Amino acid sequence: MADSLGDSLDRALEGAYTRPAPKSPGRQIRYLVKQLKGTKAVAELLGMSQRQVERYVSGKARHPRKALAARMEREVKKRWQPQIRAKARKKAASTDGLVVAARARFGFTAAGDTTDDARIRDLPPQALPPRYAERLFAAREAGATEQELQEIVAQGLAEMYFRARNTRADGLGVEFTDVEHIQIEL
């Protein structure tokens, strides 16, 4: 199964947490009820009845189905420690940048229409400058598609890895598709 670049960004931000997110279904639901200010909003968010949300809050229901458990975990992590996540995003976008390691299909187009056919390559961890972190986070918050996020990463990898910080291979265009695995660290 292929990794999503957006999910990898989320996992990188989770590494900045100072406390673990709630793990049990009851605690997750109670946290969501507090954040969304009511059981009705949580029910709509998770696609379940308000009564079932109340059962989790009271402790009468304890074992959600896998799909519901995954939705609950995802929604809690999305809202957990927003100030810590914002600080980590700001630091990556202003001073630290990102480190990206990937296994994906890379192809090239150079000046004079020469090409190197795309093939699956393993790229070791590459440090991308803060401007790429800033663009990635801004695009993610604006609702960019996976392909748009991949284009930003492709530009960063082209500059830093394939063109060696723009010291060689001027004009080399990099195609980045079929992501099998991607790991992003702050």
C-alpha positions in Angstrom: 0.0 0.0 0.0 1.3 3.4 -1.0 2.0 6.1 1.6 0.2 9.4 1.5 2.4 12.5 1.6 -0.3 14.2 3.7 -0.3 11.3 6.2 3.4 11.4 6.4 3.3 15.2 7.2 0.8 14.4 10.0 3.0 11.7 11.4 5.9 14.1 11.5 3.9 16.7 13.4 2.8 13.9 15.8 6.4 13.5 16.7 6.3 17.0 18.3 3.6 16.1 20.8 4.7 16.6 24.4 2.0 14.2 25.7 0.4 11.1 24.1 -3.0 11.5 22.6 -5.9 9.6 24.3 -5.9 5.9 23.3 -9.1 4.4 24.8 -12.4 5.0 22.9 -14.0 6.6 25.9 -11.2 9.1 26.4 -11.1 9.8 22.7 -14.9 10.5 22.5 -14.8 12.6 25.7 -11.9 14.7 24.2 -13.8 15.2 21.0 -17.0 16.1 22.9 -15.0 18.7 24.8 -13.4 20.1 21.6 -16.5 20.2 19.5 -18.7 21.3 22.4 -21.4 18.6 22.3 -22.3 15.0 21.4 -24.3 16.0 18.4 -21.3 17.5 16.6 -19.2 14.4 17.4 -21.9 12.1 16.1 -22.0 14.0 12.8 -18.2 14.0 12.6 -17.9 10.3 13.2 -21.0 9.2 11.3 -22.8 7.6 14.3 -25.8 8.3 16.4 -25.8 10.8 19.2 -27.0 8.1 21.5 -24.0 5.9 20.7 -21.6 8.8 21.4 -23.3 9.2 24.8 -22.8 5.5 25.5 -19.0 5.9 24.9 -19.0 9.0 27.1 -20.7 7.2 30.0 -18.5 4.1 29.5 -21.4 1.7 28.5 -19.9 1.2 25.1 -16.2 0.4 24.9 -15.2 -1.6 21.8 -15.8 0.3 18.5 -15.5 -1.4 15.1 -12.1 -1.0 13.4 -13.4 1.6 11.0 -14.9 3.7 13.7 -11.8 3.3 16.0 -9.6 4.5 13.1 -11.9 7.6 12.5 -11.9 8.4 16.2 -8.1 8.1 16.4 -7.6 10.3 13.3 -10.0 13.0 14.5 -8.4 13.1 17.9 -4.8 13.4 16.5 -6.0 16.1 14.1 -7.0 18.2 17.1 -4.5 17.1 19.7 -2.1 19.8 21.0 -2.7 22.4 18.3 -0.3 24.9 19.7 2.5 22.4 19.8 1.8 21.4 16.2 1.7 25.1 15.1 5.0 25.7 16.8 6.6 22.7 15.1 5.2 23.9 11.7 6.5 27.4 12.3 10.0 26.1 13.2 10.2 23.8 10.2 9.0 26.6 7.9 11.3 29.3 9.3 14.6 27.6 10.4 14.8 23.8 10.3 13.1 22.6 7.1 12.1 19.0 6.6 14.0 15.7 6.0 12.4 13.5 3.4 13.2 9.9 2.5 11.2 8.2 -0.2 10.7 5.2 -2.4 8.9 6.3 -5.5 9.1 6.5 -9.3 11.4 9.3 -10.4 12.0 10.4 -14.0 13.8 13.4 -15.5 13.5 15.8 -18.3 16.6 17.9 -19.1 17.4 20.7 -21.6 17.1 19.7 -25.2 14.2 17.3 -24.4 16.5 14.5 -23.2 14.8 12.2 -20.8 15.7 9.5 -18.3 12.8 7.1 -18.2 11.0 7.0 -14.8 11.9 4.1 -12.5 11.4 3.2 -8.9 14.3 4.6 -6.8 15.1 4.7 -3.1 16.1 8.1 -2.0 18.1 8.4 1.3 17.0 11.1 3.7 17.3 14.5 2.1 17.1 17.8 4.0 14.8 20.3 2.3 15.1 24.0 3.1 12.4 25.8 5.2 10.7 27.3 2.1 9.6 23.8 1.0 8.2 23.1 4.5 6.3 26.4 4.4 4.9 25.6 1.0 3.9 22.1 2.0 2.1 23.1 5.2 0.4 26.0 3.5 -0.8 23.8 0.6 -2.0 21.1 3.0 -4.0 23.6 5.0 -5.5 25.0 1.8 -6.7 21.5 0.9 -4.2 20.7 -1.8 -4.4 17.3 -3.5 -1.9 14.6 -3.0 -0.5 15.3 -6.5 0.0 19.0 -5.7 1.9 18.0 -2.5 4.0 15.6 -4.5 4.9 18.4 -6.9 6.3 20.6 -4.1 8.4 17.7 -2.7 9.6 16.9 -6.3 10.8 20.5 -6.6 12.6 20.3 -3.3 14.2 16.9 -4.1 15.2 18.2 -7.6 17.0 21.2 -6.1 18.7 19.5 -3.2 19.4 16.0 -4.4 19.3 15.7 -8.2 20.8 19.2 -8.9 23.0 19.2 -5.8 21.7 22.5 -4.4 21.4 23.9 -7.9 25.2 23.5 -8.6 24.7 21.1 -11.5 22.2 19.8 -14.0 20.7 23.2 -14.6 17.1 22.9 -16.0 16.7 19.3 -14.9 13.0 18.6 -14.2 12.1 15.8 -11.9 8.9 13.8 -12.0 7.8 12.2 -8.7 5.0 9.7 -8.9 3.9 6.3 -7.6 5.0 6.9 -4.1 5.5 3.5 -2.3 6.9 4.9 0.9 7.6 8.4 2.1 8.9 9.4 5.5 9.0 13.1 6.6 10.7 14.3 9.7 10.8 17.7 11.2 
